[in-house]
């Protein structure tokens, strides 16, 4: 039976388009037995045209519509502003309720959260089976992309990657589903590490700030290597659900009817895809 997906994304990055296009292409070619019931975006059409990510948001929605997939828009800003008069009330609860009403008539079995600005509220995490992409390993640093890579460099960690995890309210720590990793000590990166080492003065590596690291070639290369693995990681994870190898029952991740003890390491599969692309 075809797995119906609900897609949740702000579409603010080029990667959002690439991942959506990859999944739809795999579906059209028969590699994935899935359909997308809708795409939910937490920005209104034409919202904030002066912001740097506006062109990407427009391209993302145009791409979605090119596949005849319905789009549901709800501005997180406007919902937040409408509830700002009462600080005791969490605007995300109202946002989640409005969102669920918008997608109620378009059922789905698995929700995929990729680059959504608004964290999922508790009710949505309970009512839906949702998994989200996160730019770090299960045992890796936490934060946004920039903070994560900064921590990797300051701690001189030896591996990095991305994971898919069950969604929890307000971006809480969810159970890892799948992940992929790559080494940070490869010959190609050693010279870049040496360059950053030249920036270290009094206080050592821990004193290097994110802003300074973000301009280094090492930072950019680590981020590039992680981002290019997101596309196959998402695609192959969806395939595991579509083929019945993974399932979510009552908020628990199962494989062959048994609770999954550890997340599935898809590193070899992802690396094989990258070599062929």
C-alpha positions, 0 to 999 in steps of 0.5 A, a space after each residue: 500500500 502506498 505510504 501517504 506523506 505529510 510534508 512540513 517545511 518552511 522552504 527557506 533553504 535550497 536543500 529543502 527543494 533538493 530533498 523534496 525533488 529527490 523524493 518525488 523523483 524517486 516516487 515517479 521512477 518507482 523507487 519509492 511507493 509513496 505519495 505526498 498528501 500536502 505540503 504545510 508551510 509556516 509562512 503565508 504566500 508573499 510574506 516578508 518579501 524583503 527577507 533574504 530567504 524569500 526567493 527560496 521560499 517562492 522557489 520551494 512553493 513553485 516546485 511543490 505546485 509543479 508536482 500538483 501537491 496541495 499547499 497549506 500556508 499559515 504564518 507563524 508570525 501572525 499567530 504569534 502576534 495575535 497571542 502576544 497580549 497574554 504571555 501566559 498562553 503559548 502561541 504554538 498551541 494555537 498554531 498547532 490547532 490551526 494547522 491541524 484544521 487546515 490539513 484535517 481532510 488530507 490524511 497521511 501515515 507519516 509526517 516529514 519535518 524538514 526545515 520547519 521554522 516552528 517547532 511542533 506542538 505537543 498535540 501534533 506530536 501526539 496525534 501524528 507520526 512525525 519524523 524530522 531531519 536534524 543536522 547532527 549525530 545522535 551523540 553529537 552537539 545540539 543547536 542550529 547548524 552554525 553552533 553545531 559545526 562550531 562545537 565540532 571544531 572546538 572539540 576537535 571531534 572525529 565524526 559528523 553527520 545527520 539523523 532522522 528522529 521522532 519529533 517531540 514538542 518544541 524541538 525536544 530530543 526525539 528518539 533517533 530513527 536513522 543516521 549517517 556519518 562521515 570522518 572529520 580526519 580524512 586527508 582532504 580535511 587535515 590541511 583545513 584543520 591545520 589552517 584553523 589551528 593557526 588561529 588558536 592563541 591564548 585560551 586554546 580551541 575553546 576560545 574560537 567563536 562561531 563567527 570567526 570559525 564560520 569564515 574558515 574553509 574547514 567550517 564550510 567543508 564540514 557543513 557541505 559534507 553534512 548537507 549533501 548527505 541529508 538528501 539520500 538520508 531522507 530518501 532512504 529513511 522514507 523507503 524503510 517506512 514505505 517498505 514496512 521495515 520501520 513503523 511507529 505505533 503509539 509513539 514507539 519506533 518498531 522494526 518487525 514488531 519489536 522496539 528498535 534498540 538503536 538507530 539504523 546506520 545508513 552511512 554505507 548506503 548514503 555514501 554509495 548513493 553519493 558515489 553514483 550521483 
